[in-house]
Amino acid sequence: MSKDTRYHGYVSIQSRGVLALPRELRERMHLDAPGAQIELIEREDGVIEMRPQVAVPVSQLWFWSPQWQAREREAEADITQGRTTRFEDAESLLEALPD
C-alpha cells in the first residue's frame, strides 16, 4: 500500500455480483448522492480500478444543497409573481441599493 492510499479495506461480493462500499468512503466521495456511479476499468495487469462518478461535479454540489434549492424556489416564485425590479444597467442597480 502506497503512502498516497487514503482507504484500504475489503468488501464481499454477493451472489448477484453486488458489493457495498463502506459508509466512510461513500460519504467522502459523495457516492450517496442521487445519480452517483462508479466507473470500472479492467487493466491488462489484472487490476480492476473503480473511479467515482457523480452526476453533479463536487465543485457544484453547493447548488444542489437543500438550502440553496429552497432559495432557488423562492426566487422562482418571486419572478413568477412579478416581485422583481429591472434595471437598465449595473449603475442603476447600485444606486438603488440601500446605504
VEXDREN-2710 file (C-alpha; in Angstrom, 1 decimal):
% VEXDREN-2710
k/r/px/py/pz
1/MET/0.0/0.0/0.0
2/SER/1.4/3.4/-1.0
3/LYS/1.7/6.4/1.2
4/ASP/-0.9/8.1/-1.0
5/THR/-3.6/5.5/-0.1
6/ARG/-6.5/7.1/1.8
7/TYR/-8.5/3.9/2.3
8/HIS/-7.7/0.2/2.3
9/GLY/-10.2/-2.5/3.1
10/TYR/-12.1/-5.4/1.8
11/VAL/-15.7/-5.9/0.6
12/SER/-17.6/-9.1/0.0
13/ILE/-19.2/-9.7/-3.4
14/GLN/-22.7/-11.1/-3.0
15/SER/-24.0/-13.9/-5.3
16/ARG/-25.6/-11.4/-7.8
17/GLY/-22.3/-9.5/-8.0
18/VAL/-23.4/-6.8/-5.7
19/LEU/-20.9/-5.2/-3.4
20/ALA/-21.3/-2.5/-0.7
21/LEU/-18.8/0.2/-0.3
22/PRO/-18.0/1.3/3.3
23/ARG/-20.0/4.3/4.5
24/GLU/-16.9/6.4/5.2
25/LEU/-15.8/6.0/1.6
26/ARG/-19.3/6.6/0.1
27/GLU/-19.8/9.8/2.1
28/ARG/-16.3/11.2/1.4
29/MET/-16.6/10.5/-2.3
30/HIS/-20.3/11.7/-2.4
31/LEU/-21.4/8.3/-3.7
32/ASP/-24.6/8.5/-1.7
33/ALA/-25.7/11.4/-4.0
34/PRO/-28.5/10.7/-6.4
35/GLY/-27.1/9.6/-9.8
36/ALA/-23.7/8.6/-8.4
37/GLN/-22.0/5.9/-10.4
38/ILE/-18.7/4.1/-10.3
39/GLU/-16.6/3.7/-13.5
40/LEU/-15.0/0.2/-13.7
41/ILE/-11.8/-0.2/-15.6
42/GLU/-10.2/-3.7/-16.1
43/ARG/-6.5/-3.2/-16.6
44/GLU/-4.2/-5.6/-18.5
45/ASP/-2.3/-6.3/-15.3
46/GLY/-5.5/-7.8/-13.7
47/VAL/-6.3/-4.8/-11.5
48/ILE/-9.8/-3.5/-11.5
49/GLU/-10.0/0.2/-11.0
50/MET/-13.1/1.9/-9.5
51/ARG/-13.4/5.6/-10.2
52/PRO/-16.3/7.5/-8.6
53/GLN/-18.5/9.5/-11.0
54/VAL/-21.2/11.7/-9.7
55/ALA/-23.9/13.3/-11.8
56/VAL/-23.0/16.7/-10.4
57/PRO/-19.4/17.7/-10.1
58/VAL/-18.2/18.1/-6.5
59/SER/-17.4/21.7/-7.1
60/GLN/-21.1/22.4/-7.9
61/LEU/-22.7/20.4/-5.1
62/TRP/-23.4/23.6/-3.2
63/PHE/-26.1/24.5/-5.8
64/TRP/-28.0/21.2/-5.1
65/SER/-28.0/21.5/-1.3
66/PRO/-31.5/21.7/0.2
67/GLN/-30.8/25.2/1.5
68/TRP/-29.8/26.6/-1.9
69/GLN/-32.6/24.8/-3.7
70/ALA/-35.1/26.4/-1.2
71/ARG/-33.7/29.8/-2.2
72/GLU/-34.0/28.9/-5.9
73/ARG/-37.6/28.0/-5.4
74/GLU/-38.2/31.3/-3.5
75/ALA/-36.5/33.3/-6.3
76/GLU/-38.6/31.5/-9.0
77/ALA/-41.8/32.3/-7.0
78/ASP/-40.8/35.9/-6.8
79/ILE/-40.2/36.0/-10.6
80/THR/-43.5/34.3/-11.3
81/GLN/-45.4/36.7/-9.0
82/GLY/-43.7/39.7/-10.5
83/ARG/-41.9/40.6/-7.3
84/THR/-38.8/41.8/-9.2
85/THR/-37.3/45.1/-10.4
86/ARG/-35.5/45.5/-13.7
87/PHE/-32.6/47.9/-14.1
88/GLU/-31.2/49.4/-17.3
89/ASP/-27.6/48.9/-16.2
90/ALA/-25.4/48.0/-13.3
91/GLU/-25.0/51.6/-12.3
92/SER/-28.8/52.0/-11.8
93/LEU/-28.9/48.8/-9.7
94/LEU/-26.1/50.0/-7.5
95/GLU/-27.8/53.4/-7.0
96/ALA/-31.0/51.6/-5.9
97/LEU/-29.2/49.7/-3.1
98/PRO/-29.7/51.0/0.4
99/ASP/-26.7/52.7/2.1
END
